Amino acid sequence: MEQGNAVAAMAIVRFFAATLEIIGACLMLYFWRLNWAIKINTFLGGIGPVFFLLASALGISAAKPDPLQLFFLISGLFLTFLGLR
């Protein structure tokens, strides 16, 4: 994948993620109940990392890193997820 196309694809993934976040916030305000807000927040928190991984995978595939760089990139992604727990 060409670098410009990868950047556009990463931006589209992030725009989609941001759209879902805004819809989630609007739903919280619409329902105006704590139990619904927690459910919506849990859902958004669960799908957020999927967008992070997808955008990262698009960027990594376009960069074509050598094996050592790829190891460090994957290690960084792993440590990021480990830190979230």
Secondary structure as a PSIPRED ss2 file (coil, helix, strand):
# PSIPRED VFORMAT (PSIPRED V4.0)

   1 M C   1.000  0.000  0.000
   2 E C   1.000  0.000  0.000
   3 Q H   0.000  1.000  0.000
   4 G H   0.000  1.000  0.000
   5 N H   0.000  1.000  0.000
   6 A H   0.000  1.000  0.000
   7 V H   0.000  1.000  0.000
   8 A H   0.000  1.000  0.000
   9 A H   0.000  1.000  0.000
  10 M H   0.000  1.000  0.000
  11 A H   0.000  1.000  0.000
  12 I H   0.000  1.000  0.000
  13 V H   0.000  1.000  0.000
  14 R H   0.000  1.000  0.000
  15 F H   0.000  1.000  0.000
  16 F H   0.000  1.000  0.000
  17 A H   0.000  1.000  0.000
  18 A H   0.000  1.000  0.000
  19 T H   0.000  1.000  0.000
  20 L H   0.000  1.000  0.000
  21 E H   0.000  1.000  0.000
  22 I H   0.000  1.000  0.000
  23 I H   0.000  1.000  0.000
  24 G H   0.000  1.000  0.000
  25 A H   0.000  1.000  0.000
  26 C H   0.000  1.000  0.000
  27 L H   0.000  1.000  0.000
  28 M H   0.000  1.000  0.000
  29 L H   0.000  1.000  0.000
  30 Y H   0.000  1.000  0.000
  31 F H   0.000  1.000  0.000
  32 W C   1.000  0.000  0.000
  33 R C   1.000  0.000  0.000
  34 L H   0.000  1.000  0.000
  35 N H   0.000  1.000  0.000
  36 W H   0.000  1.000  0.000
  37 A H   0.000  1.000  0.000
  38 I H   0.000  1.000  0.000
  39 K H   0.000  1.000  0.000
  40 I H   0.000  1.000  0.000
  41 N H   0.000  1.000  0.000
  42 T H   0.000  1.000  0.000
  43 F H   0.000  1.000  0.000
  44 L H   0.000  1.000  0.000
  45 G H   0.000  1.000  0.000
  46 G H   0.000  1.000  0.000
  47 I H   0.000  1.000  0.000
  48 G H   0.000  1.000  0.000
  49 P H   0.000  1.000  0.000
  50 V H   0.000  1.000  0.000
  51 F H   0.000  1.000  0.000
  52 F H   0.000  1.000  0.000
  53 L H   0.000  1.000  0.000
  54 L H   0.000  1.000  0.000
  55 A H   0.000  1.000  0.000
  56 S H   0.000  1.000  0.000
  57 A H   0.000  1.000  0.000
  58 L H   0.000  1.000  0.000
  59 G H   0.000  1.000  0.000
  60 I H   0.000  1.000  0.000
  61 S H   0.000  1.000  0.000
  62 A H   0.000  1.000  0.000
  63 A H   0.000  1.000  0.000
  64 K C   1.000  0.000  0.000
  65 P C   1.000  0.000  0.000
  66 D C   1.000  0.000  0.000
  67 P H   0.000  1.000  0.000
  68 L H   0.000  1.000  0.000
  69 Q H   0.000  1.000  0.000
  70 L H   0.000  1.000  0.000
  71 F H   0.000  1.000  0.000
  72 F H   0.000  1.000  0.000
  73 L H   0.000  1.000  0.000
  74 I H   0.000  1.000  0.000
  75 S H   0.000  1.000  0.000
  76 G H   0.000  1.000  0.000
  77 L H   0.000  1.000  0.000
  78 F H   0.000  1.000  0.000
  79 L H   0.000  1.000  0.000
  80 T H   0.000  1.000  0.000
  81 F H   0.000  1.000  0.000
  82 L H   0.000  1.000  0.000
  83 G H   0.000  1.000  0.000
  84 L H   0.000  1.000  0.000
  85 R C   1.000  0.000  0.000
